[in-house]
Amino acid sequence: MFSIHGRSRPGRNNFFMTAEIRIKCLTIYDYMIILSYMKNIDSHARHEHYHPPLKRARRPQGIAQDEERIRALADFFRVIGDPTRVKIILILSKGGLCVNEIAHLSGISQPAVSHQLRILKQARLVRCRREGKSIRYRLDDTHVERLIRQGISHVSEGRNP
């Protein structure tokens, strides 16, 4: 039995109660949903139409592997996105060279070349092999050279307005 304005109404259903009393009959969870809905209406009052938040879609099973591949691909392009590293890759496409030779051909200081080679080596784009006292660097495989060549041909082709 509920009291409305100090009077009790036995036998009446909830339809005749005020909205305030109906809210008291709801669970705490329902009350939280109503409050969040009211907040969404207030925050979206500037828009012409209110669109309730979408339910989160379930991810397909293999999406985690795809995300790892996407992240690895983005890291790959981040590594080859530096002009100095592209220059070093182009020089190494001619054959294996030591740091001093790469520095001489590229016009970059030896410490800078060593730093860039370390980054390329960590990204598995360059391999190194010790020959006596010197270390010779070469491209890890032909994929890297082909990607750089395709990129060069892409930026070299004329653009149609």
N, C-alpha and C positions, 0 to 999 in steps of 0.2 A: 504494500500500500504506500502510495506516494502522496506527499502534501504539496499542493499548489496554492500559493498565496495564503498559507495558514489553514486551508481547508483540506480535508482528506476526501478522496473520491474512490471509495471501494467499488470494485467491479468494472472499473473503466480500463481500457487497454492503453498502451503507450501512445497511440495515435493522437489522443486528445491532450497529451502533456505538452508543455512548452519545450522548445528546443533545448533550453538550459537543463531541464530535468532529464530529457532524453540522453543528453551527453553524460549525466551522472550515472546512467544505467550501463554505459559502455565500459569495456575493459580499458585498462591503462594503455594497452597496445593500440586499440582502436582510437583512443584519444590522441596518441602520438601521431598516428596516420593522419587524423583530421588536422592537427596543428601543422604538420609538414605540408599538407595540401594547401592550407590557408597561407602559409609562408610562400609557397610556390606561386599562388595567385597574386600575392602582393608583389613578389619580385618580377612577375611577368605582366604586371598591370600596364607597363609601357607598350607592350605588343598588342596587336589587334586580336590575335587568337591565342588561346592558351593551349599548349600541347603538354600533356603530362609526361614525366620522364619515362623514357623507354626502358623496358626490362633488359637486363644484360643478356646478350645472346651467348649460348654455350659455344666454346671454341672447339673446332674440330680436333681430332686426336693428334695429327701430325703438325699442328701449327707451331709447337715449340721448336721442332727441328727446322722449320722454315725460318723462324725468327733468328735462330743461330746462324743460318746461312746468310740471311739478310744482313745481320750484324757483321759477319766476316767479310761480306762483299763491300759493305760501307767502309770497313777498316782498310780493305785493299785499295779502294779508290781514294781514301784519305792519304794513304802512303804515296801513291803515285800522283797525287794532286799537287805536289811541290815541284816547281820548275827545276830546281837543282837536282832533285832525284831523277826527274825525267831525262835531264842532260846526262847524268851518270849512267842511266839505263841505256841510252842511245850509244854512249861510248863503249859500254860493256857488250853491246850487241855485235861489235866487231871482233870480240875475242877476250880472253882472260888477260887482265892487267893488274899491276900492283898499285897501291895507293898513290905513290909518287907519279906514276905515269898518268893515272886518271886526273890527278891534280894539275899536271902540266897541260894535258889536252883540254881540260874543261876551264882552266883559268881560275880555279877555286883553290883556296888554301888547303894544305894537307890535313890539318885538324878538322876542317869543315867537311872534307871528303870522307875522312874516317868516321865522323859522326853520322853522315848520311848513309854510308855503307853499313854501319851498325843497325840503323833503322831498317834498311832494305833487307838485311840478313835476318832480322827478327821477324819480318813479314814473309820470309821464305821466298823472296824474289831474287836473292843473290846467294851464291855459294862461295866458299873460300877454300883454298888448298895451299898448304905450306910447301914452299919450294926453297929449301935451304933456310936463309935468314928472312926471306921475304914471303909475304902471303899474297897469292894471286886470287883476284875476284873474277867471277864470271856469272852470267845469268843462270838462274836455277833451271829454267827450261825455256822452250821456244814460245810458250804461251805468252809470256811477259812481253817479248819482243813483238809478237804479232799484235797484241793489244795496243802497244804504243804506236806501231806503224798504222794500224787502223784509225787510231785517234788522230794521227797526223794527217792522214788522207781525208778524214772527216772535216777537220778544220781548214784544210787546203782547198776543198771543193767550193766552187762558187755558189753563192746563195742567191736564190731568186726572190725578188721583192714581192 
